[in-house]
């Protein structure tokens, strides 16, 4: 017979919420963390965030499908096969001329019209 449990929203016979991750340190339910513990955890989280932000930037890798993926120019990577990249590089002068000819119609990223 099912155990009469409730989830976070008060629904009966719901699957119990998953237990905390095994990496989480056990905390006694009766005690609050000290100010020193909270400040140490905050400093650690700030250090992790700074490291994560520093690792962001432009980079490349070979995708699982064999494309060259370039990261750091937007939300998603720019991914093309080697032959497409070579064709694009061959058009470099044409692309630069097109951008220069249409400069007035092409706003900079983040600039409003």
C-alpha positions in Angstrom: 0.0 0.0 0.0 1.3 3.5 -0.8 2.6 5.6 2.0 0.5 8.7 2.6 3.0 11.4 1.6 2.6 14.9 0.3 4.9 16.8 -2.0 5.9 20.5 -1.7 2.5 21.6 -3.2 0.5 19.5 -0.7 -0.6 16.8 -3.2 -1.2 13.5 -1.5 0.6 10.2 -2.5 3.2 12.1 -4.5 6.7 10.9 -5.0 8.8 12.3 -2.2 11.2 15.1 -3.1 14.7 13.9 -3.9 17.2 13.9 -1.1 20.1 16.5 -1.3 23.1 15.6 -3.4 25.7 13.4 -1.8 28.2 16.3 -2.1 26.2 18.5 0.3 27.6 18.6 3.8 25.3 17.4 6.5 23.8 20.2 8.6 22.3 19.6 12.0 18.6 20.5 11.8 18.6 22.1 15.2 21.4 24.5 14.6 21.8 27.5 12.3 25.1 28.1 10.5 27.4 30.6 12.2 28.2 34.0 10.6 31.8 32.7 9.9 30.4 29.7 8.1 28.1 31.8 6.0 30.8 34.3 5.2 33.2 31.4 4.2 30.5 29.9 1.9 29.9 33.3 0.4 33.6 33.8 -0.3 33.8 30.4 -1.9 30.8 31.0 -4.1 32.2 34.4 -5.2 35.5 32.7 -6.1 33.7 30.0 -8.1 31.7 32.7 -9.9 34.8 34.7 -10.8 36.5 31.5 -12.1 33.5 30.7 -14.2 33.3 34.2 -15.6 37.0 34.2 -16.4 36.7 30.9 -18.3 34.0 32.4 -20.5 35.2 33.9 -23.7 36.0 32.9 -27.2 37.1 29.3 -27.9 36.9 26.5 -30.4 36.3 22.8 -30.3 35.4 20.0 -32.7 31.8 19.0 -32.3 30.6 15.4 -32.1 29.5 15.6 -35.7 33.0 16.8 -36.9 32.3 20.5 -37.2 34.5 23.3 -36.0 32.4 25.1 -33.3 33.4 28.7 -32.3 32.1 29.9 -29.0 31.9 33.3 -27.5 30.1 35.4 -30.1 26.5 34.9 -28.9 24.3 32.5 -27.1 25.0 29.6 -29.4 28.2 28.5 -31.1 28.9 29.1 -34.8 29.4 25.6 -36.2 30.5 24.8 -39.8 32.3 21.9 -41.4 35.9 22.5 -42.5 35.0 23.0 -46.2 32.4 25.7 -45.3 35.0 27.5 -43.1 37.5 27.4 -46.0 34.8 28.8 -48.4 34.0 31.6 -45.9 37.7 32.5 -45.5 38.0 32.6 -49.3 35.2 35.2 -49.3 36.9 37.4 -46.7 37.6 40.4 -49.0 34.0 40.3 -50.4 32.5 40.2 -46.9 34.6 43.1 -45.7 33.7 45.1 -48.9 30.0 44.3 -48.3 30.1 45.4 -44.7 31.9 48.6 -45.6 29.4 49.4 -48.4 26.4 48.8 -46.1 27.9 50.3 -43.0 25.0 52.8 -42.4 22.5 49.9 -42.4 24.5 47.7 -40.1 24.3 48.7 -36.4 27.0 47.6 -34.0 26.0 44.9 -31.5 24.1 46.4 -28.6 23.5 49.7 -30.4 19.9 50.8 -30.7 18.5 52.2 -34.0 
